[in-house]
């Protein structure tokens, strides 16, 4: 069994009301992305096992990258289009997971307009596609609470995510859309692109290449790290049991970038070194040590992160040797 298969089995074994999805249509936007792809894999697995008698009608929306998901052919309905474009009527669904958005600071300087539109115009399109009585899950970000300089192009991400949250509240108030929000912090795991540009992906790439783990700063920034399977359980918990907004973060693993690099260097037996600032195209966060996200609301629904950093990165690094990784 591959790492991803083991993760999906653990997600499915979580005590959640999966039966609510039986016979329903579920649409995932940005489905080929790192985070939502695990949700699609979970839905497919539910159809093979728990809900095989009355399966979920799975719809995935995205751009050309969706064509690479050949393992989904015959299991989901594909919609190849930009989330910001007018949607086909057949996109409408009982449950919508809106995850389509550039998510790496690597892209903020080169595609700030695309980032803004995915989180505003795209959110409008997705909110309007929720069937009567349906549910909507919006992938927001911890950055929505931290935009210190609106004149900095990097704020395009946090500010547009914040507006997306306001839109969820507005559609709920005016149209009765059952909108829920996941404010996602630093999540890593199988399926990350090695050229993603975020530090945890860089470290995994360095480890895969035999080291050294390269630091492009003093590493003093502190972040809460969360393994993908734990995050996916959180997303389904919010979708099926939640109401309002929830922080999704590995608060028990709130460590500095330097501490993370040192722990991984020791764990995988590679060196660590500093090579100076990264590319000028990269948009580093101005926030060094932010407040630890409060996950108590999500914990009240029965969720807790279970995967420690060493185990999470061991699984992540190993996953790239699995078939289809």
GIZI-V958977 format. One record per helix or strand of 2 or more residues. SS is the DSSP state (2 for helix, 1 for strand). FROM is the first residue (numbers start at 1). TO is the last residue. If there is no record, write none. Layout:
{{SS,FROM,TO} {SS,FROM,TO}}
This chain:
{{2,3,12} {2,18,21} {1,25,29} {2,34,48} {1,57,62} {2,64,68} {2,70,72} {1,77,80} {2,89,91} {1,93,98} {2,105,107} {2,112,119} {2,121,127} {1,130,141} {2,142,145} {2,155,175} {1,178,184} {1,187,188} {2,199,208} {1,213,215} {1,222,224} {1,226,227} {2,228,241} {1,244,248} {2,251,253} {1,254,256} {2,257,268} {1,272,274} {2,296,299} {2,309,319}}
